């Protein structure tokens, strides 16, 4: 009997995990829009350009972290005029730096392609404004290092490939286990009196 319950609970858990996986794959389509930034410098001669490029490669990593700052994201949400929160935007934000470049790619995922593009451009604009503020010399004048948009985000018709969400799979497995336990307990309570009665009749027959 116990072995039968173990098999039943295992099967219920597997079915629950499978349902969770299907739920994950059948979720709403998402779109990704990306804006590309280029780190700029005020270098004039060749030696200055080389040094500025090295400085830009170091700066771009800092700008990558800065793009995820909640203040930048809060201002971006306000600029975009969407209902997203800074924390929600942070979870859907993708910031990448191609190796050995001074390029910054800012991408946002959303179920609406136009919203994704609007938010990506808003984050880029707010990041540029923040960079200009932080890099501005104390004595005044233009910042020695900055960033400029080389490609603005545009709505895309291509959706992202659905991925397996481990949280939904785990939730489905847990729900399946709970349902299996409830059913197993209910069946046991229903069959237990019958089993006891059958054992009693068997004992009486032997005596």
Backbone as JSON, one array per atom type, in Angstrom:
{
  "sequence": "XXXXXXXXXXXXXXXXXXXXXXXXXXXXXXXXXXXXXXXXXXXXXXXXXXXXXXXXXXXXXXXXXXXXXXXXXXXXXXXXXXXXXXXXXXXXXXXXXXXXXXXXXXXXXXXXXXXXXXXXXXXXXXXXXXXXXXXXXXXXXXXXXXXXXXXXXXXXXXXXXXXXXXXXXXXXXXXXXXXXXXXXXXXXXXXXXXXXXXXXXXXXXXX",
  "N": [[0.83, -1.21, 0.0], [1.9, 1.28, 0.85], [3.92, 1.58, -1.03], [2.41, 1.9, -3.3], [1.25, 4.38, -2.8], [3.53, 5.99, -2.85], [4.29, 5.77, -5.52], [2.04, 6.93, -6.68], [2.16, 9.59, -5.66], [4.59, 10.41, -6.76], [3.98, 10.31, -9.49], [1.95, 12.25, -9.58], [3.41, 14.53, -8.92], [5.19, 14.71, -11.09], [3.38, 15.1, -13.2], [2.35, 17.58, -12.4], [4.66, 19.2, -12.62], [5.03, 19.03, -15.37], [2.73, 20.32, -16.3], [3.29, 22.87, -15.29], [5.54, 23.48, -16.87], [4.37, 23.57, -19.43], [2.7, 25.74, -19.02], [4.6, 27.72, -18.69], [5.82, 27.78, -21.25], [3.66, 28.53, -22.78], [3.21, 31.15, -22.21], [2.63, 34.75, -22.41], [3.65, 36.38, -25.43], [6.82, 37.99, -25.79], [8.67, 40.95, -26.57], [11.8, 42.36, -27.62], [13.54, 45.35, -27.51], [16.27, 47.35, -28.52], [18.7, 49.85, -27.76], [21.59, 51.45, -28.98], [24.56, 52.72, -27.66], [27.4, 54.9, -27.91], [30.52, 55.45, -26.51], [31.97, 58.54, -26.11], [34.76, 60.83, -26.56], [36.8, 63.75, -25.92], [39.16, 63.79, -27.32], [41.98, 64.89, -29.32], [44.56, 64.68, -30.84], [46.45, 61.79, -32.13], [47.7, 60.29, -30.07], [46.21, 61.11, -27.9], [43.74, 60.11, -28.63], [44.19, 57.34, -28.48], [44.71, 56.99, -25.72], [42.29, 57.94, -24.81], [40.55, 56.04, -25.82], [41.25, 53.77, -24.34], [40.53, 54.73, -21.82], [37.83, 55.02, -22.3], [37.0, 52.35, -22.6], [37.25, 51.48, -20.02], [35.45, 53.17, -18.78], [33.01, 52.45, -19.95], [32.25, 50.09, -18.77], [31.61, 50.97, -16.24], [29.46, 52.59, -16.9], [27.72, 50.64, -17.73], [26.92, 49.43, -15.34], [25.78, 51.66, -14.17], [23.54, 52.05, -15.76], [21.62, 50.39, -14.73], [20.9, 51.54, -12.4], [18.58, 52.48, -9.91], [17.65, 55.1, -9.75], [18.16, 56.14, -12.28], [16.5, 54.42, -13.74], [14.02, 55.04, -12.63], [13.66, 57.7, -13.47], [13.63, 57.17, -16.17], [11.29, 55.67, -16.51], [9.44, 57.61, -15.85], [9.95, 59.43, -17.9], [9.23, 57.9, -20.11], [6.54, 57.55, -19.67], [5.05, 55.3, -18.93], [3.34, 52.55, -17.24], [5.08, 51.04, -15.82], [7.16, 50.01, -13.07], [10.23, 51.09, -11.45], [11.59, 48.85, -10.36], [10.37, 46.71, -11.67], [11.09, 47.31, -14.28], [13.84, 47.0, -14.05], [14.09, 44.23, -13.9], [13.5, 43.49, -16.45], [15.4, 44.56, -18.0], [18.26, 44.64, -20.11], [21.65, 44.96, -20.33], [24.45, 45.24, -22.25], [27.91, 44.94, -23.15], [29.81, 44.75, -25.92], [32.76, 42.76, -26.36], [35.96, 44.33, -25.97], [35.2, 46.88, -26.88], [33.78, 50.22, -27.0], [31.11, 50.38, -26.8], [27.7, 50.36, -25.88], [24.95, 48.41, -25.33], [21.56, 48.69, -24.79], [18.82, 46.98, -23.8], [15.3, 46.22, -23.6], [12.72, 44.13, -22.45], [9.32, 43.42, -23.25], [5.76, 42.83, -23.3], [4.59, 44.34, -25.18], [5.66, 45.65, -28.17], [6.11, 48.33, -28.86], [6.15, 49.6, -26.39], [8.43, 48.4, -25.31], [10.43, 49.5, -26.97], [10.1, 52.23, -26.41], [10.78, 52.35, -23.67], [13.44, 51.42, -23.74], [14.72, 53.46, -25.19], [14.21, 55.56, -23.45], [15.65, 54.82, -21.14], [18.23, 54.93, -22.21], [18.43, 57.68, -22.85], [18.2, 58.84, -20.29], [20.42, 57.72, -19.08], [22.51, 58.9, -20.54], [22.13, 61.59, -19.81], [22.69, 61.39, -17.07], [25.37, 60.56, -17.16], [26.59, 62.81, -18.36], [26.18, 64.64, -16.33], [27.67, 63.55, -14.21], [30.24, 63.46, -15.29], [30.92, 66.06, -15.78], [33.27, 68.67, -15.58], [34.56, 70.19, -12.56], [35.3, 72.84, -12.76], [33.77, 73.74, -14.8], [32.78, 73.67, -18.31], [32.8, 71.4, -21.18], [32.06, 67.87, -20.71], [34.78, 65.54, -20.43], [34.43, 62.94, -21.2], [31.75, 61.12, -22.57], [28.53, 59.94, -23.73], [26.79, 58.87, -26.63], [23.87, 58.37, -28.66], [23.83, 55.95, -31.16], [22.17, 54.27, -32.44], [18.82, 54.17, -32.26], [16.2, 52.54, -30.4], [13.65, 50.58, -31.95], [10.27, 49.5, -32.54], [9.84, 45.97, -32.7], [8.88, 43.24, -34.78], [9.47, 40.65, -34.32], [9.25, 38.06, -31.99], [10.52, 37.08, -28.75], [12.13, 33.96, -28.16], [10.36, 31.46, -26.46], [11.16, 30.56, -23.14], [12.02, 28.12, -20.67], [10.59, 28.46, -17.55], [11.89, 28.05, -14.47], [10.7, 28.58, -12.02], [7.92, 28.42, -12.43], [7.78, 25.73, -13.18], [8.62, 24.47, -10.81], [6.58, 25.38, -9.12], [4.39, 24.12, -10.3], [5.09, 21.42, -9.89], [5.05, 21.33, -7.09], [2.35, 21.94, -6.61], [1.19, 19.71, -7.83], [2.14, 17.7, -6.12], [0.83, 18.38, -3.72], [-1.86, 18.06, -4.46], [-1.77, 15.34, -5.04], [-1.22, 14.3, -2.46], [-3.56, 15.05, -1.08], [-5.53, 13.59, -2.49], [-4.56, 11.0, -2.05], [-4.8, 10.75, 0.75], [-7.59, 10.99, 0.98], [-8.45, 8.73, -0.44], [-7.31, 6.75, 1.12], [-8.67, 7.04, 3.56], [-11.18, 6.3, 2.75], [-10.89, 3.68, 1.9], [-9.81, 2.39, 4.1], [-11.68, 1.51, 6.21], [-12.95, -0.58, 4.77], [-10.8, -2.3, 4.29], [-10.15, -3.03, 6.91], [-12.49, -4.35, 7.65], [-12.41, -6.47, 5.87], [-10.11, -7.78, 6.73], [-10.98, -8.53, 9.26], [-13.02, -10.36, 8.64], [-11.49, -12.28, 7.37], [-9.88, -13.17, 9.47], [-11.79, -14.28, 11.17], [-12.66, -16.35, 9.58], [-10.44, -17.99, 9.52], [-10.26, -18.77, 12.14]],
  "CA": [[0.0, 0.0, 0.0], [2.77, 2.46, 0.9], [4.6, 1.7, -2.32], [1.43, 2.42, -4.25], [1.12, 5.81, -2.53], [4.75, 6.65, -3.32], [4.18, 5.84, -6.99], [0.99, 7.91, -6.99], [2.66, 10.94, -5.38], [5.62, 10.72, -7.76], [3.29, 10.59, -10.76], [1.26, 13.54, -9.46], [4.43, 15.59, -8.96], [5.68, 14.81, -12.47], [2.32, 15.73, -13.99], [2.31, 18.99, -12.02], [5.82, 19.86, -13.23], [4.77, 19.1, -16.81], [1.74, 21.39, -16.49], [4.02, 24.13, -15.08], [6.37, 23.73, -18.04], [3.47, 24.0, -20.5], [2.26, 27.1, -18.68], [5.73, 28.61, -18.96], [6.01, 27.91, -22.7], [2.48, 29.14, -23.4], [3.05, 32.5, -21.69], [2.46, 35.83, -23.39], [4.83, 36.7, -26.24], [7.57, 39.17, -25.39], [9.49, 41.58, -27.59], [12.97, 43.06, -27.09], [14.0, 46.5, -28.29], [17.6, 47.73, -28.03], [19.32, 51.11, -28.15], [23.05, 51.34, -28.93], [25.28, 53.94, -27.3], [28.85, 54.92, -28.17], [31.22, 56.31, -25.55], [32.71, 59.57, -26.85], [35.78, 61.58, -25.83], [37.21, 65.03, -26.53], [40.55, 63.65, -27.77], [42.28, 65.62, -30.56], [45.6, 64.01, -31.61], [46.43, 60.33, -32.15], [48.02, 59.76, -28.74], [45.06, 61.36, -27.04], [42.68, 59.18, -29.04], [44.52, 56.02, -27.93], [44.46, 57.04, -24.29], [40.85, 58.12, -24.6], [39.89, 54.77, -26.09], [41.46, 52.94, -23.15], [39.68, 55.27, -20.75], [36.44, 54.73, -22.66], [36.73, 50.95, -22.32], [37.05, 51.38, -18.58], [34.24, 53.91, -18.44], [31.81, 51.8, -20.45], [31.85, 49.1, -17.77], [30.94, 51.73, -15.19], [28.17, 53.02, -17.44], [26.87, 49.45, -17.76], [26.34, 49.32, -14.0], [24.97, 52.85, -13.94], [22.28, 51.93, -16.5], [20.67, 49.64, -13.91], [20.64, 52.3, -11.17], [17.14, 52.71, -9.75], [17.33, 56.5, -10.03], [18.11, 56.24, -13.74], [15.3, 53.71, -14.2], [12.85, 55.81, -12.19], [13.53, 58.83, -14.4], [13.29, 56.62, -17.49], [9.86, 55.32, -16.48], [8.71, 58.89, -15.89], [10.13, 59.99, -19.25], [8.48, 57.07, -21.07], [5.11, 57.68, -19.41], [4.43, 53.97, -18.85], [2.9, 52.13, -15.91], [6.1, 50.19, -15.22], [7.89, 50.51, -11.89], [11.67, 50.93, -11.64], [12.0, 47.47, -10.05], [9.89, 45.87, -12.76], [11.94, 47.6, -15.44], [15.17, 46.42, -13.8], [14.03, 42.8, -14.19], [13.34, 43.29, -17.9], [16.47, 45.34, -18.64], [19.47, 43.91, -20.51], [22.72, 45.89, -20.7], [25.59, 44.46, -22.72], [29.06, 45.63, -23.74], [30.59, 43.84, -26.76], [34.16, 42.72, -25.93], [36.97, 45.24, -26.56], [34.55, 48.01, -27.54], [33.24, 51.27, -26.14], [29.7, 50.38, -27.21], [26.78, 49.91, -24.83], [23.63, 48.03, -25.86], [20.53, 48.7, -23.75], [17.62, 46.31, -24.29], [14.18, 46.06, -22.68], [11.71, 43.16, -22.87], [7.96, 43.77, -22.87], [4.75, 42.16, -24.11], [4.23, 45.3, -26.22], [6.91, 46.02, -28.84], [6.28, 49.78, -28.81], [6.55, 49.92, -25.02], [9.83, 47.98, -25.16], [11.27, 50.49, -27.64], [10.0, 53.5, -25.67], [11.54, 52.23, -22.43], [14.87, 51.31, -24.06], [15.19, 54.8, -25.54], [14.15, 56.4, -22.25], [16.79, 54.45, -20.3], [19.43, 55.47, -22.86], [18.46, 59.15, -22.69], [18.47, 59.16, -18.89], [21.81, 57.35, -18.8], [23.35, 59.95, -21.12], [22.0, 62.78, -18.96], [23.4, 61.12, -15.82], [26.8, 60.55, -17.48], [27.01, 64.2, -18.55], [26.19, 65.3, -15.02], [28.76, 63.02, -13.4], [31.54, 63.7, -15.93], [31.14, 67.5, -15.97], [34.38, 69.18, -14.75], [34.16, 71.11, -11.49], [35.52, 74.21, -13.2], [32.92, 74.05, -15.94], [33.24, 73.18, -19.6], [32.18, 70.14, -21.62], [32.62, 66.66, -20.09], [35.83, 64.92, -21.26], [33.91, 61.66, -21.68], [30.29, 61.09, -22.58], [27.94, 58.87, -24.54], [25.82, 59.35, -27.61], [23.09, 57.31, -29.29], [24.14, 55.69, -32.56], [21.02, 53.55, -33.0], [17.7, 54.19, -31.32], [15.35, 51.35, -30.43], [12.43, 50.65, -32.74], [9.42, 48.32, -32.3], [10.21, 44.8, -33.48], [7.79, 42.29, -34.99], [9.95, 39.33, -33.92], [9.1, 37.79, -30.56], [11.58, 36.31, -28.13], [11.84, 32.54, -28.04], [9.89, 31.11, -25.12], [12.13, 29.81, -22.34], [11.45, 27.39, -19.54], [10.68, 29.19, -16.29], [12.01, 27.06, -13.4], [9.78, 28.89, -10.93], [6.62, 27.84, -12.78], [7.91, 24.28, -13.13], [8.64, 24.1, -9.4], [5.24, 25.61, -8.58], [3.54, 23.05, -10.81], [5.44, 20.18, -9.19], [4.55, 21.43, -5.71], [0.89, 21.82, -6.65], [0.88, 18.31, -8.11], [2.4, 16.93, -4.9], [-0.24, 18.66, -2.77], [-3.08, 17.39, -4.95], [-1.57, 13.91, -4.84], [-1.38, 14.0, -1.04], [-4.98, 15.16, -0.73], [-6.23, 12.45, -3.07], [-4.1, 9.79, -1.37], [-5.43, 10.71, 2.08], [-9.02, 10.74, 0.8], [-8.62, 7.33, -0.83], [-6.96, 5.91, 2.26], [-9.77, 7.11, 4.53], [-12.34, 5.59, 2.21], [-10.61, 2.25, 1.8], [-9.35, 1.8, 5.37], [-12.72, 0.68, 6.85], [-13.18, -1.8, 4.0], [-9.68, -3.2, 4.53], [-10.28, -3.57, 8.26], [-13.59, -5.31, 7.65], [-11.96, -7.66, 5.15], [-9.18, -8.49, 7.61], [-11.76, -9.17, 10.32], [-13.69, -11.54, 8.09], [-10.47, -13.3, 7.11], [-9.46, -13.73, 10.76], [-12.88, -15.14, 11.65], [-12.71, -17.56, 8.76], [-9.33, -18.87, 9.92], [-10.52, -19.34, 13.47]],
  "C": [[0.87, 1.27, 0.0], [3.49, 2.68, -0.43], [3.66, 2.29, -3.37], [1.26, 3.93, -4.06], [2.34, 6.59, -3.03], [4.71, 6.82, -4.83], [3.16, 6.9, -7.39], [1.48, 9.35, -6.78], [3.73, 11.36, -6.39], [4.99, 11.09, -9.1], [2.59, 11.94, -10.72], [2.24, 14.7, -9.53], [4.95, 15.8, -10.37], [4.65, 15.49, -13.36], [2.23, 17.22, -13.69], [3.46, 19.78, -12.63], [5.62, 20.03, -14.73], [3.77, 20.21, -17.13], [2.41, 22.76, -16.3], [4.9, 24.49, -16.26], [5.53, 24.21, -19.23], [2.99, 25.43, -20.27], [3.35, 28.11, -19.0], [5.9, 28.85, -20.46], [4.86, 28.64, -23.37], [2.24, 30.56, -22.91], [2.94, 33.53, -22.8], [3.77, 36.1, -24.14], [5.49, 37.98, -25.74], [8.45, 39.65, -26.55], [10.68, 42.25, -26.9], [13.37, 44.17, -28.06], [15.31, 46.99, -27.68], [18.05, 49.07, -28.62], [20.83, 50.96, -28.01], [23.68, 52.7, -28.66], [26.76, 53.78, -27.62], [29.49, 55.91, -27.21], [32.12, 57.26, -26.33], [33.72, 60.27, -25.94], [36.09, 62.86, -26.59], [38.65, 64.98, -27.02], [40.75, 64.33, -29.13], [43.33, 64.87, -31.39], [45.55, 62.5, -31.42], [46.69, 59.74, -30.77], [46.86, 59.96, -27.78], [43.92, 60.4, -27.36], [42.92, 57.79, -28.45], [44.23, 55.97, -26.44], [42.97, 57.17, -23.99], [40.09, 56.83, -24.85], [40.04, 53.82, -24.92], [40.59, 53.41, -22.0], [38.22, 54.97, -21.03], [36.07, 53.29, -22.37], [36.54, 50.7, -20.83], [35.74, 52.04, -18.16], [32.98, 53.13, -18.82], [31.32, 50.71, -19.49], [31.14, 49.76, -16.59], [29.55, 52.17, -15.66], [27.19, 51.85, -17.51], [26.17, 49.26, -16.41], [25.38, 50.47, -13.73], [23.61, 52.76, -14.64], [21.21, 51.21, -15.69], [20.35, 50.35, -12.6], [19.15, 52.65, -11.09], [16.75, 54.16, -10.02], [17.23, 56.72, -11.54], [16.83, 55.59, -14.27], [14.03, 54.44, -13.81], [12.6, 56.99, -13.12], [13.14, 58.35, -15.79], [11.81, 56.26, -17.57], [9.01, 56.58, -16.57], [8.79, 59.51, -17.29], [9.28, 59.23, -20.27], [6.98, 57.18, -20.89], [4.38, 56.36, -19.38], [4.04, 53.67, -17.41], [3.92, 51.24, -15.21], [6.69, 50.85, -13.98], [9.38, 50.33, -12.14], [12.15, 49.5, -11.37], [11.57, 46.51, -11.15], [10.74, 46.06, -14.0], [13.32, 46.98, -15.27], [15.2, 44.93, -14.13], [13.95, 42.51, -15.68], [14.42, 44.02, -18.7], [17.67, 44.45, -18.94], [20.51, 44.93, -20.99], [23.96, 45.08, -21.04], [26.66, 45.37, -23.32], [29.81, 44.62, -24.6], [32.06, 43.9, -26.37], [35.05, 43.69, -26.71], [36.34, 46.38, -27.34], [34.19, 49.07, -26.5], [31.78, 51.51, -26.54], [28.86, 49.78, -26.09], [25.42, 49.63, -25.46], [22.64, 47.93, -24.7], [19.25, 48.12, -24.34], [16.57, 46.18, -23.21], [13.2, 45.06, -23.27], [10.33, 43.62, -22.4], [6.99, 43.02, -23.78], [4.24, 43.06, -25.23], [5.52, 45.81, -26.87], [7.17, 47.52, -28.79], [6.72, 50.23, -27.42], [8.01, 49.55, -24.78], [10.77, 49.01, -25.78], [11.27, 51.82, -26.89], [10.84, 53.45, -24.4], [13.04, 52.14, -22.7], [15.45, 52.68, -24.4], [15.2, 55.72, -24.32], [15.31, 56.1, -21.31], [18.08, 55.02, -20.89], [19.54, 56.98, -22.67], [18.79, 59.54, -21.25], [19.9, 58.8, -18.51], [22.76, 58.41, -19.34], [23.31, 61.21, -20.26], [22.77, 62.59, -17.65], [24.91, 61.13, -16.04], [27.32, 61.98, -17.63], [27.1, 64.95, -17.22], [27.38, 64.85, -14.18], [30.13, 63.38, -13.97], [31.85, 65.19, -16.1], [32.27, 67.98, -15.05], [33.89, 70.17, -13.71], [34.31, 72.56, -11.92], [34.66, 74.63, -14.37], [33.5, 73.52, -17.24], [32.58, 71.86, -19.95], [32.82, 68.93, -20.93], [33.68, 66.03, -20.99], [35.38, 63.6, -21.87], [32.39, 61.71, -21.61], [29.79, 59.9, -23.39], [26.91, 59.48, -25.47], [25.1, 58.16, -28.24], [23.5, 57.16, -30.75], [23.02, 54.9, -33.24], [19.91, 53.5, -31.96], [16.86, 52.93, -31.5], [14.1, 51.61, -31.26], [11.6, 49.4, -32.46], [9.8, 47.18, -33.24], [9.02, 43.86, -33.6], [8.18, 40.89, -34.54], [9.83, 39.17, -32.41], [10.3, 36.99, -30.05], [11.17, 34.85, -28.06], [11.45, 32.22, -26.61], [10.94, 30.27, -24.41], [11.43, 29.16, -21.17], [11.68, 28.17, -18.26], [10.75, 28.19, -15.15], [11.07, 27.32, -12.24], [8.41, 28.28, -11.2], [6.67, 26.32, -12.75], [7.88, 23.79, -11.69], [7.26, 24.28, -8.76], [4.27, 24.53, -9.04], [3.81, 21.73, -10.11], [4.92, 20.19, -7.76], [3.04, 21.28, -5.67], [0.47, 20.39, -6.93], [1.08, 17.43, -6.89], [1.28, 17.13, -3.88], [-1.53, 17.96, -3.18], [-2.96, 15.88, -4.75], [-1.74, 13.5, -3.39], [-2.84, 14.02, -0.62], [-5.77, 13.96, -1.24], [-5.85, 11.16, -2.36], [-4.74, 9.65, 0.01], [-6.91, 10.39, 1.96], [-9.28, 9.28, 0.45], [-8.34, 6.4, 0.34], [-8.08, 5.89, 3.29], [-10.98, 6.32, 4.05], [-12.13, 4.09, 2.19], [-10.25, 1.6, 3.12], [-10.44, 0.99, 6.07], [-12.98, -0.62, 6.11], [-12.06, -2.8, 4.22], [-9.76, -3.83, 5.91], [-11.38, -4.62, 8.33], [-13.17, -6.6, 6.96], [-10.99, -8.48, 6.0], [-9.93, -9.21, 8.73], [-12.46, -10.42, 9.83], [-12.69, -12.65, 7.83], [-10.03, -13.97, 8.4], [-10.53, -14.67, 11.31], [-12.94, -16.44, 10.87], [-11.61, -18.53, 9.16], [-9.58, -19.52, 11.27], [-11.71, -20.3, 13.41]]
}
